[in-house]
Amino acid sequence: MSYAIIEAGGTQLKVEPGRFYDINRLTANEDGSYVIDKVLLINNNDEITVGQPFIEGATVEGTILEERRGRKVIVYKMRPKKKTRKKRGHRQELSRLMINSISLNGSVIAETTSDTSGDTTTTNEEE
């Protein structure tokens, strides 16, 4: 099982090929490819590569599936005995990112392939 820990949208995520993740809004077109070069750690079949702070030459490629909004968070402020009440709501802007491949120094470590049944699986090139 290969995975990577990346920094995108101001947060750090553990990502695997073939899965999608909701992260803070990315500045890219919808249905466009997106390359993340801020890779902190790569685990390739228990071979761990750690960056200081990032791994040079490591990239994670993905496709932006859609732009969406998160669940509504209600912020309610009240000062007792003062008749002061404020009710506000917030919905975070999100991008749904499908991870296609993890590569290190130009060679693909793990990627998704689609079978005839439509299922996606991860394959390792170096096995």
Secondary structure, DSSP 8 states (H G I E B T S, - for coil): -EEEEEEETTEEEEE-TT-EEEEE--SS-TT-EEEE--EEEEEETTEEEE-SSS-TTEEEEEEEEEEEE---EEEEEEETTTTEEEEEEE--EEEEEEEEEEEETTEEEEEEEE-TTS-EEEEETT-
